Each structure stands twice: as structure tokens, then as C-alpha cells.
Amino acid sequence: MGAGTVNPSSANTSPFTFTYTPAVADGGKTVIITVTTDNPLGAPCAAAVATYTLTVNALPTVPLLGQLPI
């Protein structure tokens, strides 16, 4: 997992959604989030694992004044 935050960090409803908010340290990296259920309520659902791969773009950089083309 990356340095960002997952909200909610756990859920007891189905279906559910989550939001990942990347941290500055995640910029330019790939973040892997794994969602796991052990199926505490039993049948008819089974335990499952899902993996999500997120690409976090790097923050843009501003060129220095002397580096701008004329």
C-alpha cells in the first residue's frame, strides 16, 4: 500500500466503495490496494480477495525562470 489513506479502512456492508487519497510520497509510483473478506456471515458468499493497482501521477514541476524557451 502507498503512503496515502483509504477511506473507509473497513466496511461491513455489501456492496461497498472506498476512496484512496494519495500522499505526496505516492507521486510517480504505483500503489497496490488489496481488499479482503473472510465472509463472516457465511453462505451463500465465499471469502474473497481483490487487488487494485493505481498509478499516481507525479506532481508537475514549474520550470525556473532562466529555463524557459524564448
mmCIF file of the N, C-alpha and C atoms, coordinates in Angstrom:
data_MODEL
# 
_entry.id   MODEL 
# 
loop_
_atom_site.group_PDB 
_atom_site.id 
_atom_site.type_symbol 
_atom_site.label_atom_id 
_atom_site.label_alt_id 
_atom_site.label_comp_id 
_atom_site.label_asym_id 
_atom_site.label_entity_id 
_atom_site.label_seq_id 
_atom_site.pdbx_PDB_ins_code 
_atom_site.Cartn_x 
_atom_site.Cartn_y 
_atom_site.Cartn_z 
_atom_site.occupancy 
_atom_site.B_iso_or_equiv 
_atom_site.pdbx_formal_charge 
_atom_site.auth_seq_id 
_atom_site.auth_comp_id 
_atom_site.auth_asym_id 
_atom_site.auth_atom_id 
_atom_site.pdbx_PDB_model_num 
ATOM 1   N N  . MET A 1 1  ? 0.846   -1.174  0.000   1.00 0.00 ? 1  MET A N  1 
ATOM 2   C CA . MET A 1 1  ? 0.000   0.000   0.000   1.00 0.00 ? 1  MET A CA 1 
ATOM 3   C C  . MET A 1 1  ? 0.893   1.238   0.000   1.00 0.00 ? 1  MET A C  1 
ATOM 4   N N  . GLY A 1 2  ? 0.350   2.308   -0.479  1.00 0.00 ? 2  GLY A N  1 
ATOM 5   C CA . GLY A 1 2  ? 1.091   3.559   -0.553  1.00 0.00 ? 2  GLY A CA 1 
ATOM 6   C C  . GLY A 1 2  ? 1.084   4.299   0.774   1.00 0.00 ? 2  GLY A C  1 
ATOM 7   N N  . ALA A 1 3  ? 1.539   5.520   0.732   1.00 0.00 ? 3  ALA A N  1 
ATOM 8   C CA . ALA A 1 3  ? 1.611   6.358   1.931   1.00 0.00 ? 3  ALA A CA 1 
ATOM 9   C C  . ALA A 1 3  ? 0.310   7.112   2.182   1.00 0.00 ? 3  ALA A C  1 
ATOM 10  N N  . GLY A 1 4  ? -0.649  7.015   1.249   1.00 0.00 ? 4  GLY A N  1 
ATOM 11  C CA . GLY A 1 4  ? -1.917  7.737   1.376   1.00 0.00 ? 4  GLY A CA 1 
ATOM 12  C C  . GLY A 1 4  ? -2.876  7.058   2.337   1.00 0.00 ? 4  GLY A C  1 
ATOM 13  N N  . THR A 1 5  ? -4.154  7.455   2.242   1.00 0.00 ? 5  THR A N  1 
ATOM 14  C CA . THR A 1 5  ? -5.161  6.910   3.140   1.00 0.00 ? 5  THR A CA 1 
ATOM 15  C C  . THR A 1 5  ? -6.306  6.273   2.358   1.00 0.00 ? 5  THR A C  1 
ATOM 16  N N  . VAL A 1 6  ? -6.854  5.199   2.932   1.00 0.00 ? 6  VAL A N  1 
ATOM 17  C CA . VAL A 1 6  ? -8.025  4.523   2.385   1.00 0.00 ? 6  VAL A CA 1 
ATOM 18  C C  . VAL A 1 6  ? -9.194  4.843   3.290   1.00 0.00 ? 6  VAL A C  1 
ATOM 19  N N  . ASN A 1 7  ? -10.313 5.254   2.678   1.00 0.00 ? 7  ASN A N  1 
ATOM 20  C CA . ASN A 1 7  ? -11.491 5.586   3.471   1.00 0.00 ? 7  ASN A CA 1 
ATOM 21  C C  . ASN A 1 7  ? -12.704 4.913   2.838   1.00 0.00 ? 7  ASN A C  1 
ATOM 22  N N  . PRO A 1 8  ? -13.482 4.146   3.531   1.00 0.00 ? 8  PRO A N  1 
ATOM 23  C CA . PRO A 1 8  ? -13.258 3.705   4.908   1.00 0.00 ? 8  PRO A CA 1 
ATOM 24  C C  . PRO A 1 8  ? -12.175 2.631   4.962   1.00 0.00 ? 8  PRO A C  1 
ATOM 25  N N  . SER A 1 9  ? -11.552 2.491   6.120   1.00 0.00 ? 9  SER A N  1 
ATOM 26  C CA . SER A 1 9  ? -10.499 1.487   6.269   1.00 0.00 ? 9  SER A CA 1 
ATOM 27  C C  . SER A 1 9  ? -11.080 0.090   6.433   1.00 0.00 ? 9  SER A C  1 
ATOM 28  N N  . SER A 1 10 ? -12.359 -0.004  6.809   1.00 0.00 ? 10 SER A N  1 
ATOM 29  C CA . SER A 1 10 ? -13.057 -1.285  6.859   1.00 0.00 ? 10 SER A CA 1 
ATOM 30  C C  . SER A 1 10 ? -14.541 -1.023  6.623   1.00 0.00 ? 10 SER A C  1 
ATOM 31  N N  . ALA A 1 11 ? -15.248 -2.049  6.187   1.00 0.00 ? 11 ALA A N  1 
ATOM 32  C CA . ALA A 1 11 ? -16.678 -1.903  5.899   1.00 0.00 ? 11 ALA A CA 1 
ATOM 33  C C  . ALA A 1 11 ? -17.388 -3.203  6.231   1.00 0.00 ? 11 ALA A C  1 
ATOM 34  N N  . ASN A 1 12 ? -18.652 -3.084  6.603   1.00 0.00 ? 12 ASN A N  1 
ATOM 35  C CA . ASN A 1 12 ? -19.435 -4.288  6.891   1.00 0.00 ? 12 ASN A CA 1 
ATOM 36  C C  . ASN A 1 12 ? -20.717 -4.321  6.056   1.00 0.00 ? 12 ASN A C  1 
ATOM 37  N N  . THR A 1 13 ? -20.698 -3.652  4.905   1.00 0.00 ? 13 THR A N  1 
ATOM 38  C CA . THR A 1 13 ? -21.839 -3.655  4.005   1.00 0.00 ? 13 THR A CA 1 
ATOM 39  C C  . THR A 1 13 ? -21.406 -4.189  2.640   1.00 0.00 ? 13 THR A C  1 
ATOM 40  N N  . SER A 1 14 ? -22.362 -4.675  1.891   1.00 0.00 ? 14 SER A N  1 
ATOM 41  C CA . SER A 1 14 ? -22.071 -5.174  0.562   1.00 0.00 ? 14 SER A CA 1 
ATOM 42  C C  . SER A 1 14 ? -23.176 -4.727  -0.373  1.00 0.00 ? 14 SER A C  1 
ATOM 43  N N  . PRO A 1 15 ? -22.860 -4.116  -1.485  1.00 0.00 ? 15 PRO A N  1 
ATOM 44  C CA . PRO A 1 15 ? -21.505 -3.762  -1.925  1.00 0.00 ? 15 PRO A CA 1 
ATOM 45  C C  . PRO A 1 15 ? -20.984 -2.547  -1.165  1.00 0.00 ? 15 PRO A C  1 
ATOM 46  N N  . PHE A 1 16 ? -19.713 -2.292  -1.280  1.00 0.00 ? 16 PHE A N  1 
ATOM 47  C CA . PHE A 1 16 ? -19.127 -1.122  -0.634  1.00 0.00 ? 16 PHE A CA 1 
ATOM 48  C C  . PHE A 1 16 ? -18.180 -0.450  -1.619  1.00 0.00 ? 16 PHE A C  1 
ATOM 49  N N  . THR A 1 17 ? -17.821 0.776   -1.310  1.00 0.00 ? 17 THR A N  1 
ATOM 50  C CA . THR A 1 17 ? -16.847 1.504   -2.117  1.00 0.00 ? 17 THR A CA 1 
ATOM 51  C C  . THR A 1 17 ? -15.775 2.051   -1.189  1.00 0.00 ? 17 THR A C  1 
ATOM 52  N N  . PHE A 1 18 ? -14.636 2.365   -1.763  1.00 0.00 ? 18 PHE A N  1 
ATOM 53  C CA . PHE A 1 18 ? -13.586 3.000   -0.975  1.00 0.00 ? 18 PHE A CA 1 
ATOM 54  C C  . PHE A 1 18 ? -12.944 4.092   -1.818  1.00 0.00 ? 18 PHE A C  1 
ATOM 55  N N  . THR A 1 19 ? -12.293 5.012   -1.146  1.00 0.00 ? 19 THR A N  1 
ATOM 56  C CA . THR A 1 19 ? -11.565 6.093   -1.794  1.00 0.00 ? 19 THR A CA 1 
ATOM 57  C C  . THR A 1 19 ? -10.132 6.072   -1.293  1.00 0.00 ? 19 THR A C  1 
ATOM 58  N N  . TYR A 1 20 ? -9.184  6.134   -2.216  1.00 0.00 ? 20 TYR A N  1 
ATOM 59  C CA . TYR A 1 20 ? -7.786  6.237   -1.841  1.00 0.00 ? 20 TYR A CA 1 
ATOM 60  C C  . TYR A 1 20 ? -7.330  7.660   -2.121  1.00 0.00 ? 20 TYR A C  1 
ATOM 61  N N  . THR A 1 21 ? -6.816  8.327   -1.103  1.00 0.00 ? 21 THR A N  1 
ATOM 62  C CA . THR A 1 21 ? -6.278  9.674   -1.256  1.00 0.00 ? 21 THR A CA 1 
ATOM 63  C C  . THR A 1 21 ? -4.762  9.569   -1.176  1.00 0.00 ? 21 THR A C  1 
ATOM 64  N N  . PRO A 1 22 ? -4.084  9.785   -2.308  1.00 0.00 ? 22 PRO A N  1 
ATOM 65  C CA . PRO A 1 22 ? -2.630  9.610   -2.302  1.00 0.00 ? 22 PRO A CA 1 
ATOM 66  C C  . PRO A 1 22 ? -1.922  10.686  -1.498  1.00 0.00 ? 22 PRO A C  1 
ATOM 67  N N  . ALA A 1 23 ? -0.783  10.317  -0.955  1.00 0.00 ? 23 ALA A N  1 
ATOM 68  C CA . ALA A 1 23 ? 0.104   11.259  -0.276  1.00 0.00 ? 23 ALA A CA 1 
ATOM 69  C C  . ALA A 1 23 ? 1.109   11.773  -1.303  1.00 0.00 ? 23 ALA A C  1 
ATOM 70  N N  . VAL A 1 24 ? 1.770   12.865  -0.992  1.00 0.00 ? 24 VAL A N  1 
ATOM 71  C CA . VAL A 1 24 ? 2.783   13.420  -1.892  1.00 0.00 ? 24 VAL A CA 1 
ATOM 72  C C  . VAL A 1 24 ? 3.840   12.365  -2.213  1.00 0.00 ? 24 VAL A C  1 
ATOM 73  N N  . ALA A 1 25 ? 4.178   11.534  -1.243  1.00 0.00 ? 25 ALA A N  1 
ATOM 74  C CA . ALA A 1 25 ? 5.199   10.493  -1.436  1.00 0.00 ? 25 ALA A CA 1 
ATOM 75  C C  . ALA A 1 25 ? 4.772   9.447   -2.466  1.00 0.00 ? 25 ALA A C  1 
ATOM 76  N N  . ASP A 1 26 ? 3.477   9.345   -2.784  1.00 0.00 ? 26 ASP A N  1 
ATOM 77  C CA . ASP A 1 26 ? 2.993   8.377   -3.772  1.00 0.00 ? 26 ASP A CA 1 
ATOM 78  C C  . ASP A 1 26 ? 3.207   8.840   -5.210  1.00 0.00 ? 26 ASP A C  1 
ATOM 79  N N  . GLY A 1 27 ? 3.504   10.117  -5.412  1.00 0.00 ? 27 GLY A N  1 
ATOM 80  C CA . GLY A 1 27 ? 3.636   10.677  -6.755  1.00 0.00 ? 27 GLY A CA 1 
ATOM 81  C C  . GLY A 1 27 ? 4.667   9.946   -7.598  1.00 0.00 ? 27 GLY A C  1 
ATOM 82  N N  . GLY A 1 28 ? 4.270   9.571   -8.820  1.00 0.00 ? 28 GLY A N  1 
ATOM 83  C CA . GLY A 1 28 ? 5.167   8.870   -9.715  1.00 0.00 ? 28 GLY A CA 1 
ATOM 84  C C  . GLY A 1 28 ? 5.330   7.391   -9.419  1.00 0.00 ? 28 GLY A C  1 
ATOM 85  N N  . LYS A 1 29 ? 4.475   6.858   -8.556  1.00 0.00 ? 29 LYS A N  1 
ATOM 86  C CA . LYS A 1 29 ? 4.590   5.453   -8.148  1.00 0.00 ? 29 LYS A CA 1 
ATOM 87  C C  . LYS A 1 29 ? 3.295   4.700   -8.437  1.00 0.00 ? 29 LYS A C  1 
ATOM 88  N N  . THR A 1 30 ? 3.355   3.394   -8.299  1.00 0.00 ? 30 THR A N  1 
ATOM 89  C CA . THR A 1 30 ? 2.187   2.531   -8.398  1.00 0.00 ? 30 THR A CA 1 
ATOM 90  C C  . THR A 1 30 ? 1.812   2.101   -6.984  1.00 0.00 ? 30 THR A C  1 
ATOM 91  N N  . VAL A 1 31 ? 0.530   2.194   -6.666  1.00 0.00 ? 31 VAL A N  1 
ATOM 92  C CA . VAL A 1 31 ? 0.028   1.808   -5.350  1.00 0.00 ? 31 VAL A CA 1 
ATOM 93  C C  . VAL A 1 31 ? -0.861  0.580   -5.536  1.00 0.00 ? 31 VAL A C  1 
ATOM 94  N N  . ILE A 1 32 ? -0.645  -0.439  -4.736  1.00 0.00 ? 32 ILE A N  1 
ATOM 95  C CA . ILE A 1 32 ? -1.468  -1.641  -4.792  1.00 0.00 ? 32 ILE A CA 1 
ATOM 96  C C  . ILE A 1 32 ? -2.321  -1.709  -3.538  1.00 0.00 ? 32 ILE A C  1 
ATOM 97  N N  . ILE A 1 33 ? -3.636  -1.821  -3.748  1.00 0.00 ? 33 ILE A N  1 
ATOM 98  C CA . ILE A 1 33 ? -4.577  -1.933  -2.632  1.00 0.00 ? 33 ILE A CA 1 
ATOM 99  C C  . ILE A 1 33 ? -5.220  -3.309  -2.715  1.00 0.00 ? 33 ILE A C  1 
ATOM 100 N N  . THR A 1 34 ? -5.201  -4.041  -1.620  1.00 0.00 ? 34 THR A N  1 
ATOM 101 C CA . THR A 1 34 ? -5.811  -5.365  -1.556  1.00 0.00 ? 34 THR A CA 1 
ATOM 102 C C  . THR A 1 34 ? -7.007  -5.312  -0.611  1.00 0.00 ? 34 THR A C  1 
ATOM 103 N N  . VAL A 1 35 ? -8.164  -5.731  -1.129  1.00 0.00 ? 35 VAL A N  1 
ATOM 104 C CA . VAL A 1 35 ? -9.394  -5.780  -0.341  1.00 0.00 ? 35 VAL A CA 1 
ATOM 105 C C  . VAL A 1 35 ? -9.678  -7.249  -0.056  1.00 0.00 ? 35 VAL A C  1 
ATOM 106 N N  . THR A 1 36 ? -9.883  -7.576  1.224   1.00 0.00 ? 36 THR A N  1 
ATOM 107 C CA . THR A 1 36 ? -10.066 -8.963  1.640   1.00 0.00 ? 36 THR A CA 1 
ATOM 108 C C  . THR A 1 36 ? -11.334 -9.101  2.477   1.00 0.00 ? 36 THR A C  1 
ATOM 109 N N  . THR A 1 37 ? -12.080 -10.172 2.244   1.00 0.00 ? 37 THR A N  1 
ATOM 110 C CA . THR A 1 37 ? -13.190 -10.526 3.120   1.00 0.00 ? 37 THR A CA 1 
ATOM 111 C C  . THR A 1 37 ? -13.021 -11.974 3.545   1.00 0.00 ? 37 THR A C  1 
ATOM 112 N N  . ASP A 1 38 ? -13.286 -12.219 4.812   1.00 0.00 ? 38 ASP A N  1 
ATOM 113 C CA . ASP A 1 38 ? -13.248 -13.600 5.299   1.00 0.00 ? 38 ASP A CA 1 
ATOM 114 C C  . ASP A 1 38 ? -14.660 -14.185 5.366   1.00 0.00 ? 38 ASP A C  1 
ATOM 115 N N  . ASN A 1 39 ? -15.638 -13.418 4.838   1.00 0.00 ? 39 ASN A N  1 
ATOM 116 C CA . ASN A 1 39 ? -17.035 -13.820 4.803   1.00 0.00 ? 39 ASN A CA 1 
ATOM 117 C C  . ASN A 1 39 ? -17.553 -14.213 6.190   1.00 0.00 ? 39 ASN A C  1 
ATOM 118 N N  . PRO A 1 40 ? -17.639 -13.263 7.100   1.00 0.00 ? 40 PRO A N  1 
ATOM 119 C CA . PRO A 1 40 ? -18.081 -13.595 8.456   1.00 0.00 ? 40 PRO A CA 1 
ATOM 120 C C  . PRO A 1 40 ? -19.538 -14.055 8.539   1.00 0.00 ? 40 PRO A C  1 
ATOM 121 N N  . LEU A 1 41 ? -20.370 -13.772 7.527   1.00 0.00 ? 41 LEU A N  1 
ATOM 122 C CA . LEU A 1 41 ? -21.779 -14.164 7.586   1.00 0.00 ? 41 LEU A CA 1 
ATOM 123 C C  . LEU A 1 41 ? -22.051 -15.525 6.972   1.00 0.00 ? 41 LEU A C  1 
ATOM 124 N N  . GLY A 1 42 ? -21.068 -16.132 6.325   1.00 0.00 ? 42 GLY A N  1 
ATOM 125 C CA . GLY A 1 42 ? -21.258 -17.466 5.766   1.00 0.00 ? 42 GLY A CA 1 
ATOM 126 C C  . GLY A 1 42 ? -21.940 -17.469 4.422   1.00 0.00 ? 42 GLY A C  1 
ATOM 127 N N  . ALA A 1 43 ? -22.488 -18.657 4.050   1.00 0.00 ? 43 ALA A N  1 
ATOM 128 C CA . ALA A 1 43 ? -23.111 -18.864 2.736   1.00 0.00 ? 43 ALA A CA 1 
ATOM 129 C C  . ALA A 1 43 ? -24.242 -17.868 2.527   1.00 0.00 ? 43 ALA A C  1 
ATOM 130 N N  . PRO A 1 44 ? -24.524 -17.450 1.310   1.00 0.00 ? 44 PRO A N  1 
ATOM 131 C CA . PRO A 1 44 ? -24.068 -18.035 0.045   1.00 0.00 ? 44 PRO A CA 1 
ATOM 132 C C  . PRO A 1 44 ? -22.778 -17.416 -0.488  1.00 0.00 ? 44 PRO A C  1 
ATOM 133 N N  . CYS A 1 45 ? -22.213 -16.460 0.189   1.00 0.00 ? 45 CYS A N  1 
ATOM 134 C CA . CYS A 1 45 ? -20.993 -15.808 -0.299  1.00 0.00 ? 45 CYS A CA 1 
ATOM 135 C C  . CYS A 1 45 ? -19.762 -16.535 0.218   1.00 0.00 ? 45 CYS A C  1 
ATOM 136 N N  . ALA A 1 46 ? -18.688 -16.445 -0.544  1.00 0.00 ? 46 ALA A N  1 
ATOM 137 C CA . ALA A 1 46 ? -17.424 -17.065 -0.147  1.00 0.00 ? 46 ALA A CA 1 
ATOM 138 C C  . ALA A 1 46 ? -16.409 -15.987 0.201   1.00 0.00 ? 46 ALA A C  1 
ATOM 139 N N  . ALA A 1 47 ? -15.398 -16.379 0.940   1.00 0.00 ? 47 ALA A N  1 
ATOM 140 C CA . ALA A 1 47 ? -14.294 -15.465 1.215   1.00 0.00 ? 47 ALA A CA 1 
ATOM 141 C C  . ALA A 1 47 ? -13.650 -15.076 -0.113  1.00 0.00 ? 47 ALA A C  1 
ATOM 142 N N  . ALA A 1 48 ? -13.105 -13.860 -0.193  1.00 0.00 ? 48 ALA A N  1 
ATOM 143 C CA . ALA A 1 48 ? -12.546 -13.388 -1.461  1.00 0.00 ? 48 ALA A CA 1 
ATOM 144 C C  . ALA A 1 48 ? -11.470 -12.343 -1.227  1.00 0.00 ? 48 ALA A C  1 
ATOM 145 N N  . VAL A 1 49 ? -10.637 -12.172 -2.249  1.00 0.00 ? 49 VAL A N  1 
ATOM 146 C CA . VAL A 1 49 ? -9.584  -11.152 -2.248  1.00 0.00 ? 49 VAL A CA 1 
ATOM 147 C C  . VAL A 1 49 ? -9.617  -10.463 -3.603  1.00 0.00 ? 49 VAL A C  1 
ATOM 148 N N  . ALA A 1 50 ? -9.532  -9.132  -3.611  1.00 0.00 ? 50 ALA A N  1 
ATOM 149 C CA . ALA A 1 50 ? -9.447  -8.361  -4.856  1.00 0.00 ? 50 ALA A CA 1 
ATOM 150 C C  . ALA A 1 50 ? -8.270  -7.394  -4.729  1.00 0.00 ? 50 ALA A C  1 
ATOM 151 N N  . THR A 1 51 ? -7.519  -7.255  -5.805  1.00 0.00 ? 51 THR A N  1 
ATOM 152 C CA . THR A 1 51 ? -6.361  -6.367  -5.813  1.00 0.00 ? 51 THR A CA 1 
ATOM 153 C C  . THR A 1 51 ? -6.572  -5.277  -6.844  1.00 0.00 ? 51 THR A C  1 
ATOM 154 N N  . TYR A 1 52 ? -6.300  -4.046  -6.456  1.00 0.00 ? 52 TYR A N  1 
ATOM 155 C CA . TYR A 1 52 ? -6.436  -2.885  -7.328  1.00 0.00 ? 52 TYR A CA 1 
ATOM 156 C C  . TYR A 1 52 ? -5.070  -2.230  -7.456  1.00 0.00 ? 52 TYR A C  1 
ATOM 157 N N  . THR A 1 53 ? -4.666  -1.943  -8.686  1.00 0.00 ? 53 THR A N  1 
ATOM 158 C CA . THR A 1 53 ? -3.393  -1.280  -8.945  1.00 0.00 ? 53 THR A CA 1 
ATOM 159 C C  . THR A 1 53 ? -3.684  0.132   -9.427  1.00 0.00 ? 53 THR A C  1 
ATOM 160 N N  . LEU A 1 54 ? -3.188  1.113   -8.696  1.00 0.00 ? 54 LEU A N  1 
ATOM 161 C CA . LEU A 1 54 ? -3.407  2.514   -9.022  1.00 0.00 ? 54 LEU A CA 1 
ATOM 162 C C  . LEU A 1 54 ? -2.082  3.167   -9.413  1.00 0.00 ? 54 LEU A C  1 
ATOM 163 N N  . THR A 1 55 ? -2.100  3.925   -10.479 1.00 0.00 ? 55 THR A N  1 
ATOM 164 C CA . THR A 1 55 ? -0.925  4.692   -10.874 1.00 0.00 ? 55 THR A CA 1 
ATOM 165 C C  . THR A 1 55 ? -1.138  6.132   -10.441 1.00 0.00 ? 55 THR A C  1 
ATOM 166 N N  . VAL A 1 56 ? -0.234  6.635   -9.609  1.00 0.00 ? 56 VAL A N  1 
ATOM 167 C CA . VAL A 1 56 ? -0.334  8.007   -9.112  1.00 0.00 ? 56 VAL A CA 1 
ATOM 168 C C  . VAL A 1 56 ? 0.646   8.853   -9.908  1.00 0.00 ? 56 VAL A C  1 
ATOM 169 N N  . ASN A 1 57 ? 0.120   9.830   -10.623 1.00 0.00 ? 57 ASN A N  1 
ATOM 170 C CA . ASN A 1 57 ? 0.981   10.708  -11.412 1.00 0.00 ? 57 ASN A CA 1 
ATOM 171 C C  . ASN A 1 57 ? 1.832   11.589  -10.505 1.00 0.00 ? 57 ASN A C  1 
ATOM 172 N N  . ALA A 1 58 ? 3.043   11.882  -10.963 1.00 0.00 ? 58 ALA A N  1 
ATOM 173 C CA . ALA A 1 58 ? 3.927   12.778  -10.210 1.00 0.00 ? 58 ALA A CA 1 
ATOM 174 C C  . ALA A 1 58 ? 3.365   14.194  -10.280 1.00 0.00 ? 58 ALA A C  1 
ATOM 175 N N  . LEU A 1 59 ? 3.649   14.972  -9.261  1.00 0.00 ? 59 LEU A N  1 
ATOM 176 C CA . LEU A 1 59 ? 3.240   16.366  -9.276  1.00 0.00 ? 59 LEU A CA 1 
ATOM 177 C C  . LEU A 1 59 ? 4.010   17.103  -10.365 1.00 0.00 ? 59 LEU A C  1 
ATOM 178 N N  . PRO A 1 60 ? 3.365   18.005  -11.085 1.00 0.00 ? 60 PRO A N  1 
ATOM 179 C CA . PRO A 1 60 ? 4.100   18.756  -12.118 1.00 0.00 ? 60 PRO A CA 1 
ATOM 180 C C  . PRO A 1 60 ? 5.125   19.686  -11.474 1.00 0.00 ? 60 PRO A C  1 
ATOM 181 N N  . THR A 1 61 ? 6.172   19.948  -12.210 1.00 0.00 ? 61 THR A N  1 
ATOM 182 C CA . THR A 1 61 ? 7.193   20.876  -11.708 1.00 0.00 ? 61 THR A CA 1 
ATOM 183 C C  . THR A 1 61 ? 7.145   22.151  -12.537 1.00 0.00 ? 61 THR A C  1 
ATOM 184 N N  . VAL A 1 62 ? 7.453   23.240  -11.909 1.00 0.00 ? 62 VAL A N  1 
ATOM 185 C CA . VAL A 1 62 ? 7.451   24.535  -12.568 1.00 0.00 ? 62 VAL A CA 1 
ATOM 186 C C  . VAL A 1 62 ? 8.872   24.830  -13.021 1.00 0.00 ? 62 VAL A C  1 
ATOM 187 N N  . PRO A 1 63 ? 9.073   25.169  -14.301 1.00 0.00 ? 63 PRO A N  1 
ATOM 188 C CA . PRO A 1 63 ? 10.437  25.474  -14.741 1.00 0.00 ? 63 PRO A CA 1 
ATOM 189 C C  . PRO A 1 63 ? 10.927  26.764  -14.105 1.00 0.00 ? 63 PRO A C  1 
ATOM 190 N N  . LEU A 1 64 ? 12.210  26.826  -13.876 1.00 0.00 ? 64 LEU A N  1 
ATOM 191 C CA . LEU A 1 64 ? 12.821  28.033  -13.334 1.00 0.00 ? 64 LEU A CA 1 
ATOM 192 C C  . LEU A 1 64 ? 12.834  29.109  -14.415 1.00 0.00 ? 64 LEU A C  1 
ATOM 193 N N  . LEU A 1 65 ? 12.808  30.347  -14.026 1.00 0.00 ? 65 LEU A N  1 
ATOM 194 C CA . LEU A 1 65 ? 12.715  31.461  -14.962 1.00 0.00 ? 65 LEU A CA 1 
ATOM 195 C C  . LEU A 1 65 ? 13.797  31.409  -16.044 1.00 0.00 ? 65 LEU A C  1 
ATOM 196 N N  . GLY A 1 66 ? 15.007  31.065  -15.693 1.00 0.00 ? 66 GLY A N  1 
ATOM 197 C CA . GLY A 1 66 ? 16.099  31.018  -16.655 1.00 0.00 ? 66 GLY A CA 1 
ATOM 198 C C  . GLY A 1 66 ? 16.023  29.824  -17.609 1.00 0.00 ? 66 GLY A C  1 
ATOM 199 N N  . GLN A 1 67 ? 15.086  28.880  -17.367 1.00 0.00 ? 67 GLN A N  1 
ATOM 200 C CA . GLN A 1 67 ? 14.999  27.693  -18.183 1.00 0.00 ? 67 GLN A CA 1 
ATOM 201 C C  . GLN A 1 67 ? 13.861  27.750  -19.208 1.00 0.00 ? 67 GLN A C  1 
ATOM 202 N N  . LEU A 1 68 ? 13.136  28.839  -19.270 1.00 0.00 ? 68 LEU A N  1 
ATOM 203 C CA . LEU A 1 68 ? 12.023  28.952  -20.206 1.00 0.00 ? 68 LEU A CA 1 
ATOM 204 C C  . LEU A 1 68 ? 12.533  29.273  -21.611 1.00 0.00 ? 68 LEU A C  1 
ATOM 205 N N  . PRO A 1 69 ? 12.038  28.560  -22.634 1.00 0.00 ? 69 PRO A N  1 
ATOM 206 C CA . PRO A 1 69 ? 12.464  28.903  -24.002 1.00 0.00 ? 69 PRO A CA 1 
ATOM 207 C C  . PRO A 1 69 ? 11.846  30.220  -24.437 1.00 0.00 ? 69 PRO A C  1 
ATOM 208 N N  . ILE A 1 70 ? 12.568  30.931  -25.242 1.00 0.00 ? 70 ILE A N  1 
ATOM 209 C CA . ILE A 1 70 ? 12.071  32.245  -25.714 1.00 0.00 ? 70 ILE A CA 1 
ATOM 210 C C  . ILE A 1 70 ? 11.673  32.147  -27.160 1.00 0.00 ? 70 ILE A C  1 
# 
